[in-house]
Amino acid sequence: MKKILVTGGAGFIGSNFIKHILHCRDDIFIVNLDKLTYAGNLENLIDCVDNKNYVFIKGDIVNDELVKYIFGKYEITHVVNFAAESHVDRSILGSEIFFRTNVIGTNVLLENAKVFNVEKFVQISTDEVYGSLGKDGLFKETTPLHPNSPYSASKASADLAALAFHHTYNLPVVITRCSNNYGPYQFPEKLIPLMIINALNDKKLPVYGDGKNIRDWIFVSDHNIAVELVLERGKPGEVYNVGASSEMKNIDIIKLILEQLNKPDSLIEFVKDRPGHDRRYAIDSNKIKIEFDWKPSFKFQDALKETINWYIKNQNWWERIISGDYLQYYKSQYTDRTVI
């Protein structure tokens, strides 16, 4: 049985990955290590608590003693590192925690993975490490790294550290670089859930600049199927781009959300652009498609509608997040090495 340490498993993508694995597989045991910062929410995983192949530990990946304890106690064979500070705006306001978690934390995981001879280390990265594209072209795995924010710089640094561990110590590291995710359980500060929630509440929808920044979007379920394939079949030392070829301007997404919710465009409010705002991202996913026969299953407009319906049906979930009540609750209930 594979024994996988999933870090950041209470966050948006990590929790969806854990639910996917536990639903589809009975040959994998998961240890979920999460610090439960503002973006980590155990309510995302409430239906996993009683699963015999799942355990949760509250803690920080920077904590070497705790990480070493987990590797030893649970005989970890694989690592999937989702843990990261990931919001660009927050990194612009204060970068230290981004480099602490995303670089130092990743290094702690790599060191312990080396000591305990793990079979595979999957580093979850982002297309933002490539920088910004012009009107044409796609990011390939061979595209030079050119991060333009403290967040993307910290993720690029972590990627390079992981590849260095492969080159120097032969650690079986694989990196995935994904385009923008959306779907259930995404924290309300991100574009799509923020716009959905604001529109539902008839609040203004803040749009940076002219709203014509382009992102390549992928439904979180499609991303996690790709991560599972890389975990199983990814070649050590390789990078795999993961995208759904769904380029959309921010303003067009926002107008789709308003249309589906039958809300007026007058809710849109253009605001001052953020510093260093990358203009366009677009992913070339041919490598993972050819090697693993992977392809996205969801079309953007269909999955967006599904996402909107999820936020409508789960109003209590995001209301608790906005109020901050859930964070105070989990802080009071769980301490490092707490296992549930």
C-alpha angles and dihedrals in degrees: 000000000000113000107205128192106209111191121202089019094151092061128090103274096027095054092048089050093051092048090049094051096044091048095049104031136051095176096072130080115200129206108193113205113188133158091212095227119167092292097047116090125175089197085077088067102037092123091055099057095092095043110118090217095057136075131170127213123184111220150106123269087221089066102094094186092054094044091050090049091053095048091051101040096046098033091232114211100175138027129205108186111204093146110119146127097244115172114106095204092054091049090055091052093048127356105182097088090049093058092041095054102029099042109021092036092051090049091054090052092047093050092052093043087056094049093047095043098234118198096225137007115196114196111200109213138162141246087240090082088074094061123221132335130214123229093294139040138047135248110256127189087254094053109120115252113253109164115189104190134050088250095054091042090056091049092048089051091052091049091052091048090052092050090047090055089053093049096042103035102018089242107171097242124167124183129207121196112195136188123236113312127212135175142089121350096019112152111256095241091073120094103255100041091041092054093044093050095044091049092049088054094043090242126145116276107224113217121190117234114323093338092239097116108127127221132180108233132207130181110244094238092059090049093052094050087055091050090052090052092050090048090054103035110012115128115238113255093023131120121215123197115213120198140136099220089243104138113181136169112238092236092053092053091050092051090050090053092050091048093051091047092045091237126144125257086232087084088071113102120186112217136185112293118251119249116275094002107183111232104212141007124186128166131218104210098174093116096060091038093054099039099042103020089239123158133162116263100198127075112218100242093046093048092044090055090049090050093050091050090051092055091047092052094043101049092137090059096057095036090059089050094050091049092048092229095124093054094053089048096053093043089057095046105045135048132178112301092017106147124199 
